[in-house]
Amino acid sequence: MFIVKNRAVGDGTRVTMKHTTLVKDTDEGKPIKISAANTVVLASADDPFVGIVEAIESGVCTVNFGRCVRTLKYSSTAPGLNSALLECDGAGGVRVDGTNGQPFTVLEVNTTDTEVTLAF
């Protein structure tokens, strides 16, 4: 018997990176960008995101750079299923941007909780 549970699909590619501004127990699950060699920061509004923070320690963090399925908050109109152009919203989530967004495969959109489950 199969159960649809796409949130656990794929482990992705995890890499340990440096950081100076991430907050443990607050910034996990948020999109990041590369700010310097081997260093990440939370992505700002309009930034494309390249990974998601999974764990944070003093000065280092684990970042998932893709090949997995994850759920993020969205702050725009609801993304469509199948494919959506998304960018960072500057608040730890994503938003639709049909001009500058990156393409992602959208598996589920929860309009009640404003969450999008995507493959990246």
trRosetta pair geometry for C-beta under 8 A, 3 or more apart (Angstrom, degrees):
i j d omega theta_ij theta_ji phi_ij phi_ji
5 8 5.7 11 130 20 104 108
5 9 8.0 156 105 -38 65 86
6 9 5.3 -34 -159 -3 58 124
6 69 5.2 -94 160 149 89 160
6 107 5.2 -134 140 143 166 153
6 108 6.7 160 53 -11 136 122
6 117 6.0 105 96 153 120 142
7 69 6.4 -135 -124 113 25 109
7 70 7.6 59 -148 -128 70 31
7 71 5.8 -26 -116 -22 106 116
7 117 6.4 -90 -84 -130 77 129
8 69 7.8 6 52 68 17 112
9 68 6.9 159 103 -161 66 62
9 69 4.3 42 65 17 101 129
9 119 8.0 -42 96 -101 125 98
10 67 5.8 -150 -171 136 130 65
10 68 3.6 -169 112 -118 112 62
10 69 5.6 114 38 1 113 77
10 119 7.8 83 21 -134 154 90
11 14 7.3 -62 152 -21 94 108
11 67 8.0 0 73 103 55 97
11 68 6.2 -101 93 -94 14 122
12 64 4.2 46 112 -167 149 109
12 65 6.8 156 169 55 106 46
12 66 5.7 170 -146 100 101 14
12 67 5.0 146 -125 69 52 75
12 68 3.2 -55 -57 -22 100 127
12 70 8.0 10 -53 -42 144 112
13 64 6.8 123 66 -161 48 59
13 65 4.6 -45 82 61 106 95
13 66 6.0 -1 28 59 103 63
13 67 5.6 73 -20 29 91 118
14 54 6.6 -51 -123 29 111 150
14 62 5.3 0 -170 -176 110 106
14 63 7.1 153 -150 77 58 37
14 64 5.4 -31 -91 -95 71 68
14 65 7.6 170 -92 10 21 79
15 51 7.8 -76 41 -124 106 160
15 62 7.3 152 74 -154 31 60
15 63 5.5 -26 63 62 84 89
15 65 6.0 24 5 -17 116 121
16 60 5.6 8 -177 -179 100 118
16 61 7.3 164 -149 83 59 31
16 62 5.8 -37 -94 -95 64 65
16 63 7.8 142 -109 16 16 77
17 38 5.7 -169 -141 178 75 63
17 39 6.3 148 170 -111 100 21
17 40 4.8 57 121 -6 147 109
17 60 6.9 157 83 -154 35 69
17 61 5.8 -24 64 64 83 80
17 62 7.8 131 18 -115 77 18
17 63 5.1 8 8 0 126 124
18 38 5.5 63 11 123 102 89
18 39 4.4 -39 78 -99 98 79
18 40 7.5 151 75 16 48 67
18 59 6.2 -32 -146 169 81 74
18 60 5.9 -49 -105 -99 47 65
18 61 7.9 82 -170 19 8 78
19 22 4.4 11 141 5 152 112
19 39 6.4 141 -87 -160 42 75
19 40 5.5 -38 -86 67 99 75
19 41 6.8 142 -139 -84 93 50
19 56 7.2 -54 55 -135 145 99
19 59 6.9 166 59 -168 61 26
19 60 6.9 127 20 -122 83 15
19 61 5.0 20 -1 -2 131 118
20 39 7.5 5 -10 -160 92 121
20 41 7.9 -26 47 -89 78 94
20 59 7.3 13 -92 -120 57 61
21 41 5.7 30 48 -129 126 93
21 42 7.1 -99 103 4 116 93
22 27 4.6 -127 -157 68 86 155
22 40 7.7 28 -44 96 127 94
22 41 7.6 -161 -53 -132 84 45
22 42 6.9 135 -96 -43 80 91
22 53 6.3 168 -139 -126 142 154
22 56 4.9 -140 125 -126 123 135
22 61 5.6 15 60 -59 162 147
23 26 4.0 -5 99 50 112 126
23 27 5.1 117 50 -15 69 107
23 56 7.2 64 100 123 18 164
24 27 7.7 -43 -72 33 17 91
24 28 7.8 34 -151 -36 45 103
24 56 4.4 -155 -92 92 70 112
24 57 7.1 53 -87 -95 126 28
25 28 7.1 -8 -105 2 18 115
25 56 7.9 -114 -12 56 45 118
27 30 5.1 -75 -168 28 68 129
27 42 6.2 -112 -145 -75 123 117
27 53 5.5 10 131 75 92 160
27 56 6.2 72 66 -47 104 151
27 92 7.3 -140 -135 -114 64 116
28 53 5.5 -121 -121 113 41 100
28 54 6.4 33 -150 -169 93 20
28 55 6.6 24 -111 -89 116 31
28 56 6.3 -128 -66 -6 87 104
29 52 6.4 -8 -152 178 30 112
29 53 6.7 -45 11 73 23 81
29 54 7.7 71 -63 -105 49 44
29 70 7.7 178 -146 -175 76 121
29 72 7.4 168 165 -106 87 72
29 92 7.7 48 100 179 82 109
30 42 5.7 -12 126 -127 131 104
30 43 7.8 -161 151 28 91 85
30 52 6.9 165 82 -150 21 74
30 53 5.6 5 54 29 73 112
30 92 3.9 -69 -121 -144 117 86
30 93 7.7 -71 -131 -53 79 41
31 42 7.3 86 84 -158 56 66
31 43 4.6 -32 113 20 99 129
31 47 8.0 173 122 94 120 109
31 49 3.4 -44 -176 -131 127 154
31 51 7.2 142 -151 84 62 36
31 52 5.7 -46 -95 -96 52 70
31 53 8.0 -165 -98 -2 5 81
31 72 6.9 24 -39 -125 103 147
31 88 5.2 -146 88 -101 137 106
31 92 7.2 150 25 -160 74 39
31 93 7.6 85 5 -149 110 9
31 94 6.7 82 -21 -66 147 90
32 40 4.3 29 166 177 138 124
32 41 6.5 154 -153 80 90 28
32 42 5.9 -76 -106 -109 68 32
32 43 5.7 167 -147 -32 14 85
32 49 6.5 95 52 -152 31 96
32 50 6.9 -60 90 57 72 79
32 51 5.3 -25 56 74 100 87
32 52 7.0 155 7 -109 88 19
32 53 5.6 95 -37 -46 122 90
32 63 6.0 -81 47 -126 143 126
33 40 6.8 156 79 -150 30 80
33 41 6.4 -22 60 64 79 77
33 42 7.9 29 17 134 80 19
33 43 4.5 100 -23 -97 100 85
33 44 7.7 -54 14 12 136 72
33 47 5.1 -84 -50 171 145 139
33 48 7.4 105 -103 78 113 58
33 49 6.3 -106 -67 -121 79 55
33 50 6.0 93 -121 13 54 102
33 88 7.5 -89 -41 -21 111 153
34 39 7.1 98 -162 75 65 55
34 40 6.0 -56 -103 -98 43 71
34 50 6.4 -12 -19 44 92 149
35 39 5.2 -67 64 110 90 99
35 40 6.2 120 4 -144 93 20
35 41 4.3 57 -44 -2 138 109
36 39 4.2 10 61 49 87 128
40 51 7.2 -69 -121 64 149 122
40 53 7.5 175 114 -81 141 96
40 61 6.8 -89 57 60 121 124
40 63 5.8 114 -23 -69 165 148
42 53 7.8 -47 -92 -21 76 133
42 92 6.8 -43 -157 -88 128 70
43 47 4.1 -150 -168 85 98 133
43 48 7.7 -109 -144 91 140 24
43 49 4.7 -92 -36 -94 163 92
43 88 3.7 -142 121 -89 124 166
43 90 7.4 -103 116 -86 69 44
44 47 5.0 96 55 -18 65 122
44 88 6.5 100 78 104 25 132
44 90 4.9 18 -172 -108 52 91
45 88 6.4 -139 -112 108 23 85
45 89 5.9 -5 -111 178 77 32
45 90 3.1 -29 -48 -34 80 128
45 91 7.9 35 -72 -18 90 73
46 87 5.9 -1 -148 147 28 142
46 88 7.0 -31 47 66 20 83
46 90 7.5 19 6 -47 64 109
46 97 7.6 101 -124 -88 61 162
46 100 7.0 10 -159 100 83 147
47 87 6.6 152 75 -178 32 96
47 88 4.4 -6 65 36 85 129
47 90 7.8 114 14 -72 99 73
48 87 5.8 -71 -90 -125 51 83
48 88 7.1 155 -136 -8 5 94
48 100 7.8 -125 -61 150 93 89
48 101 7.7 137 -103 -148 85 40
48 102 5.0 83 -141 -31 113 122
49 52 7.5 54 154 -69 131 67
49 87 7.5 138 -10 -161 82 44
49 88 5.0 109 -50 -61 104 104
49 94 7.1 -97 8 -92 133 103
49 102 7.9 -128 42 28 60 136
50 65 6.5 -12 149 -135 83 86
51 63 4.2 56 137 169 144 109
51 64 5.7 165 -164 78 93 44
51 65 4.5 -45 -94 -94 114 58
51 66 7.0 -99 -102 -30 72 76
52 63 6.9 150 70 -159 32 69
52 64 5.1 -17 59 56 87 100
52 70 5.7 -159 4 160 169 175
52 72 7.5 -133 -109 -78 130 115
52 120 8.0 111 -20 68 113 139
53 56 6.4 15 178 -59 124 101
53 61 5.6 -32 -142 165 100 138
53 62 7.5 106 -163 78 57 55
53 63 5.9 -41 -99 -103 49 74
54 61 7.7 143 51 168 59 89
54 62 4.6 -53 65 98 103 102
54 63 6.8 163 8 -110 88 19
54 64 5.2 81 -41 -25 122 102
55 61 6.3 175 90 -159 53 67
55 62 4.2 32 44 30 95 113
56 60 8.0 168 -154 97 48 45
56 61 4.5 -15 -106 -109 65 104
56 62 7.9 -121 -61 24 39 69
57 60 5.3 -2 66 66 99 84
57 61 6.8 177 26 -84 63 51
64 68 6.1 -42 171 32 132 143
64 70 7.3 139 90 -57 142 141
66 120 4.9 -99 -120 125 92 74
67 120 8.0 -59 -19 102 24 47
68 119 7.4 -165 103 -144 26 64
68 120 7.1 -17 61 60 64 70
69 107 6.5 1 -144 5 124 151
69 117 6.4 27 175 175 101 95
69 118 7.1 -172 -147 96 67 28
69 119 5.2 -36 -94 -93 78 69
70 117 7.3 -163 103 -145 27 63
70 118 6.8 -21 63 61 67 71
70 120 6.8 -43 29 26 105 110
71 108 7.8 -29 -105 73 104 110
71 115 5.2 22 178 175 106 119
71 116 7.0 171 -149 85 63 34
71 117 4.5 -30 -93 -93 85 78
71 118 7.9 132 -99 13 38 64
72 93 5.3 146 160 -141 98 70
72 94 5.3 66 111 2 138 106
72 115 6.8 164 85 -151 28 74
72 116 5.9 -19 63 60 79 84
72 118 7.2 -30 19 22 105 109
73 91 7.8 -71 94 103 129 100
73 92 6.7 43 45 103 121 88
73 93 3.5 -78 84 -99 86 133
73 94 7.5 154 86 24 51 64
73 113 8.0 -101 -112 143 80 82
73 114 5.7 38 -158 112 79 95
73 115 5.8 -51 -98 -97 46 68
73 116 7.9 73 179 16 9 78
74 78 7.0 108 90 -122 142 47
74 79 6.2 -137 -116 -14 165 101
74 86 7.8 -88 -116 -130 111 119
74 89 7.4 134 -154 -34 46 141
74 93 5.6 -167 -88 161 25 123
74 94 5.3 -36 -107 76 79 76
74 95 6.0 128 -166 -95 80 48
74 96 7.4 43 -169 -28 127 78
74 109 7.9 -31 20 -140 145 94
74 114 5.6 -133 59 172 70 84
74 115 6.9 141 5 -124 85 17
74 116 4.8 54 -34 -12 126 115
75 89 4.4 111 35 -155 126 163
75 91 6.2 74 -47 48 153 129
75 93 5.4 122 -22 82 98 131
75 94 7.7 172 16 84 80 29
75 95 5.0 -52 63 -79 80 107
75 114 7.1 59 -85 169 43 135
76 79 7.7 70 73 -55 108 73
76 89 7.2 -156 -34 -95 91 123
76 95 3.6 106 -30 -158 116 92
76 96 4.4 -141 97 26 147 83
76 97 7.8 -158 -72 -50 165 63
77 96 5.8 -47 61 32 83 138
78 109 5.1 94 -176 173 110 140
78 111 5.2 -38 -88 -96 142 100
78 114 7.8 -127 -94 -128 83 66
78 116 7.7 155 -159 -79 70 105
79 84 3.7 3 -163 -116 113 171
79 86 6.5 -22 -95 -75 139 109
79 94 8.0 6 -45 108 134 116
79 96 5.4 166 -90 -76 76 107
79 106 5.2 -167 123 -99 123 155
79 109 5.8 -164 65 -97 78 126
79 116 5.1 44 33 -115 127 144
79 118 7.9 -4 93 -73 161 120
80 83 7.4 0 87 68 100 47
80 84 5.5 156 47 -80 69 102
80 106 6.6 140 95 56 44 149
80 109 7.6 -65 -133 -33 13 149
81 106 5.3 -138 -134 98 36 107
81 107 7.5 27 -144 -156 86 10
81 108 7.7 16 -109 -94 98 23
81 109 6.5 -117 -67 -5 76 110
82 105 6.9 -57 179 -148 35 69
82 106 6.2 1 44 53 23 88
83 103 5.8 -11 -167 -161 104 101
83 104 7.2 156 -148 78 56 39
83 105 6.2 -34 -92 -105 65 51
83 106 6.7 -173 -78 11 10 91
84 96 6.0 -78 -179 -112 114 96
84 101 7.4 -44 143 133 70 148
84 103 7.5 150 78 -144 29 55
84 104 5.9 -25 63 60 77 88
84 106 4.9 43 2 -33 112 132
84 116 7.6 -77 51 -162 152 149
84 118 7.7 -95 47 -104 109 128
85 96 6.5 78 75 -161 70 69
85 97 5.8 -95 123 78 101 58
85 98 5.3 116 56 -112 135 36
85 99 7.7 149 128 27 151 23
85 100 7.7 134 160 75 122 31
85 101 3.1 122 153 81 83 117
85 102 6.6 149 -152 60 67 17
85 103 5.8 -36 -93 -83 67 57
85 104 7.9 139 -108 14 21 77
86 94 4.5 17 -178 173 120 130
86 95 6.8 149 -149 74 75 27
86 96 6.3 -53 -98 -99 65 43
86 97 6.9 94 -144 24 20 82
86 101 4.8 109 27 -163 11 123
86 102 6.3 -42 63 58 66 72
86 104 5.3 -19 21 12 121 126
86 116 7.7 -166 -97 92 147 157
86 118 7.4 -84 7 -78 157 170
87 94 6.6 152 79 -154 26 82
87 95 6.3 -28 65 62 75 77
87 97 4.5 -1 8 17 117 136
87 100 6.1 18 -58 103 145 94
87 101 4.6 -119 -30 -105 87 75
87 102 6.9 113 -81 6 66 79
88 93 7.6 137 -154 90 59 35
88 94 6.1 -65 -105 -106 35 62
88 95 7.7 24 133 19 16 83
89 92 7.7 -37 65 49 95 36
89 93 4.9 -7 33 78 126 81
89 94 5.9 148 -19 -151 97 9
89 95 4.3 98 -83 -21 105 108
93 114 8.0 11 -157 133 161 106
94 116 6.7 -74 63 48 120 131
96 101 6.6 -55 -167 -53 42 162
97 100 5.0 -36 138 59 130 78
97 101 3.7 147 66 -45 85 100
98 101 6.6 -3 -63 22 16 116
104 118 4.5 15 155 -173 128 137
104 119 6.9 166 -175 65 82 56
104 120 5.6 -30 -128 -84 109 91
105 118 6.2 141 78 -161 52 77
105 119 4.3 -8 66 47 112 108
105 120 8.0 -169 36 -65 79 50
106 109 6.4 17 171 -53 125 96
106 116 6.0 -55 -135 -171 106 109
106 117 7.3 106 -163 76 62 55
106 118 5.3 -39 -102 -99 55 89
107 117 4.8 -60 67 104 101 101
107 118 6.5 172 9 -101 85 30
107 119 6.5 87 -35 -27 113 90
108 116 7.3 166 89 -157 58 45
108 117 4.1 23 50 38 97 118
109 115 7.6 170 -156 91 43 51
109 116 5.4 -9 -109 -109 73 77
109 117 7.7 -136 -65 23 36 73
110 113 4.7 0 124 46 123 96
110 114 7.2 -57 95 6 79 9
110 115 4.4 8 52 56 114 92
110 116 7.5 -152 25 -71 72 34
110 117 7.7 65 -12 -18 99 95
111 114 6.8 25 -154 -82 36 51
